[in-house]
Amino acid sequence: MERMDENTAKRKRIKLVVAYDGTDYCGWQVQPSGITIEEMLNRELSDLLGEEIRVIGASRTDSGVHSLGNVAVFDTATRIPAEKICYALNQRLPEDIVVQSSCEVPSDFHPRRCYSEKTYEYRILNRRLPMPTLRRYTYFYYRPLQVEKMQQALDYLVGEHDFKSFCSVKTAVEDTVRTILSGKVERTLEDVVIIRITGTGFLYNMVRIIAGTLISVGIGELEPEDMIQILEKRKRSEAGPTAPPQGLTMMGIFYP
């Protein structure tokens, strides 16, 4: 699937933009322990197109994490126009997975190997009592958060840094240097604190650990300037807790 040769010259590569509510799924990537977004796409695409389909996703979101615009590609010999595939596929998918668009892309386009800018939002419902209609998409936290200090702390993370302190110990990569292009923390009128981060790439659990660390800053357990030392120590134990998955949403991926 990674490359096309003369025997597959009639095949084309299709790019999907996929939105989903991750509450009832064990993340993106196929695994034996439960149903995943990737598994649902593979199954319904294979049935729709009459050939075995295996999609390649841009981001392997965790169990319970949501997306408004994850990207996936697959190769197919179908005669269905690329832009029509999303409509046919959505008729088969459950209501909590909706393909927002489909189009043909060059055969060498790979959603993880091309330069991209990914944006995530972590949402915290910060009030005295929870709101049941927001329970799937926010993390309820009752202690008051100082948004200004959280912004100051996040500013220290913008740029290229070694984020080893902000990734899970299960991360199976040697290079933990990543670049955060921008970061913003704001409170809405509905008392939802939104942490919005854009970067060129993220480590396993990186955004959730950043969110958990910013919460520690917001309640005064850490000071904003502590971020400097946390980065320098390069130890997971130096950063704050990993925030729960339901507050995290991948907003989209931009390919220049």
C-alpha positions in Angstrom: 0.0 0.0 0.0 2.9 2.4 0.6 3.9 2.6 -3.0 2.3 1.8 -6.4 4.0 -0.2 -9.1 3.1 -1.1 -12.7 0.8 -3.9 -11.6 -1.4 -1.4 -9.6 -1.2 1.5 -12.0 -5.0 1.7 -12.2 -5.4 2.0 -8.5 -5.8 5.4 -6.8 -5.1 6.8 -3.4 -8.0 8.3 -1.5 -7.7 10.7 1.4 -10.4 10.8 4.1 -11.0 13.5 6.7 -12.7 11.6 9.6 -14.6 13.0 12.6 -15.6 10.8 15.5 -16.8 10.7 19.1 -14.2 8.4 20.6 -16.2 7.6 23.8 -17.1 4.0 22.9 -13.9 3.1 21.0 -10.5 1.8 22.1 -8.7 4.5 20.1 -7.8 4.7 16.5 -5.5 1.8 15.9 -6.7 -1.8 15.4 -6.2 -3.9 18.5 -7.5 -7.3 19.8 -9.0 -5.8 23.0 -11.8 -3.8 21.6 -13.4 -2.1 18.6 -11.5 0.9 17.1 -12.1 3.7 14.5 -9.5 2.1 12.1 -11.3 -1.3 12.3 -14.7 0.3 11.5 -13.3 2.1 8.5 -11.4 -1.0 7.2 -14.5 -3.1 7.5 -17.0 -0.8 6.0 -14.7 0.3 3.1 -13.9 -3.3 2.3 -17.6 -4.1 2.1 -18.4 -1.0 0.1 -15.7 -1.3 -2.4 -15.6 -5.1 -2.7 -11.8 -5.4 -2.0 -9.7 -5.6 1.1 -8.9 -2.1 2.4 -6.4 -1.1 5.1 -6.3 2.6 5.9 -3.3 4.5 7.1 -4.1 7.1 9.7 -2.3 10.4 10.5 -2.8 10.2 14.2 -3.4 7.2 16.4 -5.7 8.8 19.0 -6.1 7.1 22.3 -9.1 5.3 23.8 -11.9 7.9 24.5 -10.2 10.7 22.5 -12.3 12.6 19.9 -11.6 14.1 16.5 -13.1 16.7 14.2 -10.6 16.0 11.4 -8.2 13.0 11.6 -6.8 12.1 8.2 -6.5 8.6 6.6 -5.6 7.3 3.2 -6.2 4.0 1.4 -5.6 2.6 -2.1 -8.4 1.3 -4.3 -9.3 0.2 -7.8 -12.9 1.4 -7.4 -14.6 3.4 -10.1 -16.6 5.3 -7.6 -15.6 9.0 -7.9 -13.3 9.9 -5.0 -15.5 12.8 -3.8 -18.5 10.5 -3.6 -16.9 7.8 -1.4 -17.6 9.8 1.8 -21.3 9.9 1.1 -21.6 6.1 0.4 -19.4 5.3 3.4 -21.3 7.4 5.8 -24.4 5.4 5.0 -22.7 2.4 6.5 -20.8 3.9 9.5 -22.4 4.3 12.9 -23.5 7.8 13.9 -20.5 8.5 16.0 -18.1 8.3 13.0 -18.6 10.6 10.0 -16.3 11.1 7.1 -16.2 14.8 6.4 -14.7 14.6 2.9 -12.9 12.3 0.5 -10.7 13.1 -2.4 -7.9 11.7 -4.6 -4.3 12.5 -3.7 -0.9 11.6 -5.2 0.1 8.0 -4.8 3.1 8.9 -2.6 1.1 11.0 -0.2 1.5 9.6 3.3 -0.4 11.3 6.2 2.3 10.6 8.8 5.4 11.2 6.7 4.4 14.5 5.1 5.0 17.8 7.0 1.8 18.7 8.8 0.5 21.0 11.5 -1.8 19.3 14.0 -4.1 21.1 16.4 -5.5 19.7 19.6 -7.9 21.1 22.1 -8.2 20.0 25.7 -11.4 21.1 27.4 -11.9 21.4 31.2 -15.3 22.1 32.7 -14.2 24.3 35.6 -17.2 25.0 37.9 -18.6 23.8 41.2 -20.9 21.2 39.8 -20.7 19.0 36.6 -22.9 19.4 33.6 -24.2 16.1 32.3 -24.5 17.2 28.6 -20.7 18.0 28.6 -19.5 14.9 30.4 -18.3 13.1 27.1 -16.3 16.1 25.8 -14.8 17.8 28.9 -12.9 16.9 32.0 -14.8 18.2 35.0 -12.5 19.9 37.5 -14.1 21.8 40.4 -11.1 23.6 41.9 -10.7 27.1 40.5 -8.1 27.4 37.8 -5.9 30.5 37.2 -6.0 30.7 33.4 -3.5 33.5 33.2 -0.8 31.4 35.0 -1.7 28.4 32.8 -1.1 30.6 29.7 2.3 31.8 31.1 3.3 28.2 31.7 2.2 27.1 28.2 4.3 29.9 26.7 7.4 28.2 27.9 6.6 25.1 25.8 6.2 26.9 22.5 9.1 26.2 20.2 11.4 23.2 19.7 12.1 21.3 22.9 12.9 17.8 24.1 9.5 16.8 25.5 10.6 13.6 27.2 9.1 14.8 30.5 5.8 15.2 28.7 5.4 11.7 27.1 4.3 8.3 28.5 7.0 6.0 29.7 5.5 3.5 27.1 6.6 5.8 24.2 8.7 3.7 21.8 10.6 6.4 20.1 14.2 7.5 20.6 13.8 11.1 19.4 11.6 13.0 21.8 12.3 16.5 20.3 9.1 18.1 19.0 8.0 21.6 18.0 4.9 23.4 19.4 4.0 26.2 17.0 1.4 27.9 19.2 -0.5 27.5 22.5 -3.4 29.3 24.0 -5.5 28.9 27.2 -8.8 30.7 27.6 -12.0 30.5 29.6 -15.4 30.6 27.9 -18.6 32.1 29.2 -19.7 28.5 30.0 -16.8 28.1 32.4 -14.9 25.7 30.0 -11.2 26.2 30.1 -9.8 25.4 26.6 -6.2 24.5 26.1 -5.4 24.8 22.3 -2.1 23.5 21.0 -0.7 23.4 17.5 2.5 21.5 16.6 4.2 19.6 13.9 4.1 16.4 15.8 3.2 15.0 19.3 4.5 12.1 21.5 2.3 9.5 23.1 0.0 11.2 25.7 1.9 14.4 25.2 -1.1 16.8 25.0 -2.8 15.1 27.9 0.3 15.3 30.1 0.7 19.0 29.2 -2.9 19.6 30.1 -2.5 17.8 33.4 0.6 19.8 34.2 -1.2 23.1 33.3 -3.9 22.1 35.7 -1.3 21.8 38.4 -0.1 25.3 37.5 -3.7 26.5 37.5 -4.3 25.4 41.1 -0.9 26.7 42.4 0.9 23.4 42.9 3.4 24.5 40.2 4.6 27.9 39.1 4.7 28.8 35.4 8.5 29.0 35.4 8.7 25.4 36.7 8.1 24.4 33.1 11.8 25.3 32.3 13.1 22.8 34.9 10.5 20.1 33.9 11.8 20.3 30.3 15.5 20.2 31.4 15.0 17.2 33.7 13.7 15.0 30.9 11.8 12.7 33.4 8.1 11.9 33.2 7.9 12.1 37.0 8.7 15.8 36.9 5.6 16.8 35.0 2.0 16.7 36.2 -0.6 13.9 35.8 -2.0 12.6 32.5 -5.4 14.3 32.1 -8.4 12.0 31.3 -9.0 11.3 27.6 -12.6 12.6 27.2 -11.4 16.2 27.3 -9.1 15.8 24.3 -10.2 16.5 20.7 -8.1 16.5 17.6 -9.3 19.6 15.8 -7.6 19.0 12.5 -4.5 18.5 10.4 -3.1 21.1 8.0 -0.8 20.0 5.1 0.8 23.1 3.6 
